[in-house]
Amino acid sequence: MAKKNRAILIGVIGLAVAIAIGCIILIFADLGSGDSKEGGAPVIEGLKFQEKVKLKYANQFSIYKYKGGYAYLEIVDGDKLLVVPKGKKVPKNLDKNVIVVKQPLQNTYLVSTAVMALFDSLDALDNIKFVGTNHWYIENAKRAVEEKKWINAGKYNTPDYEALINGKCELAIQNTMILHNPEVKEKLVDLGIKTMIEKSSYESHPLGRTEWIKFFGVLLDKEELANKVFDEEAAKVEKLENTKSTGKKVIFFYVNTRGNVVTYKSKGYVPEMIKIAGGKYAFSDLGKEEDNKLSTINMSMEEFYNTAKDADILIYNCSIVEQIHTLDELFEKSPVLKDFKAVKEGNAWCTSRSMFQQTNKMGSIIQEMNAIFSGDKEAQKKMEYLFKLK
């Protein structure tokens, strides 16, 4: 009996040892994979986790800090990047899908137009070597194009692979448009060109878009400046938090070349900007049945008219279409707009072409909206991104 009990005890101990060894093997097999996590942070071989950066509005990325100046950037359902400080070694056994960015980051291919303003605010235009367009409305970017500081390496779906390789591109920064052409990203990566997709356009809060400056602040080793820029814009919005709604109904749209209206879904950053500024977006449940990530929706002018004609404020969106300056030009888009209440009462406004390239100025844009909705004539005289159509 004693022998039998001893045998059972030995068997139990053996099983426990085997399980322990198995667990140790699994832990070490996971090191550097980016899947195993320590307090929510990826476990990276040789690095000690320090903190997760707290974000106020953005929810499409996370920043994990490690001792020695290392940082791990994780985009929701997207890319993972490890930022390696100048002079430091790349950790061993990293997952092959982790993009390693060695500082200082140079020779960037900036395709995402929303990111240019963030680079500009970080005084990092010299870190760019390639762009996807020469059409910029940001003054420093326009000047860089005029001075031929950058190489136009083609838009997101038609990059000049040869130019990027010959110019030793270190990182291509794409936006979600490239998801329509996954073969392009695949080819860039196959050619050895590190490529990430930023998802600031998926942020539902306007300041979430601006907060992406913290992501690029880490990449460019300019975190202090990134925090300063963000805090200044956030303060402008937070001052309006206790502002009572004016109750004024607002429409925000443009007319495309087919004569259809392109406006915003009810859940998204533009309706949120309108709400923060004290307005009420005219469409309460537009696009709620759609499952895609697009923030806009197309409709016929007839459909639009039924809800929009009685809106108090009309804002025509010229950020991605030809700029208009007058009511007559607005009516050329559709004569029906003459019948809108906002037009009749002198409350037809327009955005500048630069408005949505100014990702770093969301707080300022919301302030201007508030000046319109509240009827603040003095503030309206100083506006940069919105103006009245006459």
Number of C-alpha atoms within 10 A of each C-alpha: 6 7 8 9 10 11 12 12 12 12 12 12 12 12 12 12 12 12 12 12 12 11 12 12 11 11 12 13 12 20 20 22 19 20 14 17 15 11 11 12 21 19 21 25 15 12 15 14 22 16 15 16 11 10 14 10 17 21 19 20 21 19 19 19 20 16 11 13 14 23 24 26 21 21 19 14 9 12 16 21 19 22 24 22 19 13 9 12 10 16 15 11 15 19 15 9 11 18 19 19 21 20 16 14 20 18 18 22 29 26 26 24 20 23 24 24 26 29 22 17 18 22 14 18 19 14 16 22 21 24 25 23 17 17 11 18 17 15 12 15 20 14 12 15 18 11 9 11 15 20 19 21 22 19 16 24 18 11 19 17 17 11 15 25 14 8 15 15 22 21 23 25 19 25 20 17 14 17 14 9 13 11 12 17 22 13 12 18 14 10 13 14 20 20 19 20 20 22 22 27 19 19 21 21 22 27 24 24 26 29 29 27 27 26 20 19 20 21 23 22 18 17 17 12 16 24 14 13 20 23 14 14 20 22 12 17 20 12 11 16 13 9 13 13 16 15 14 16 20 22 28 21 19 23 21 12 9 7 13 18 22 19 22 23 22 20 18 19 21 21 25 19 25 22 21 23 27 27 26 24 25 21 19 12 11 15 18 10 7 10 7 7 10 13 18 16 15 18 14 13 17 12 12 18 17 9 12 24 19 18 20 24 27 26 21 24 25 21 18 14 12 9 15 18 16 14 18 14 14 20 12 10 17 15 11 13 21 15 12 19 18 23 21 12 10 15 20 24 22 25 24 20 20 17 20 21 20 22 26 27 26 24 26 19 26 25 23 23 24 25 20 23 23 19 13 12 10 9 14 18 11 12 16 14 20 22 20 18 21 14
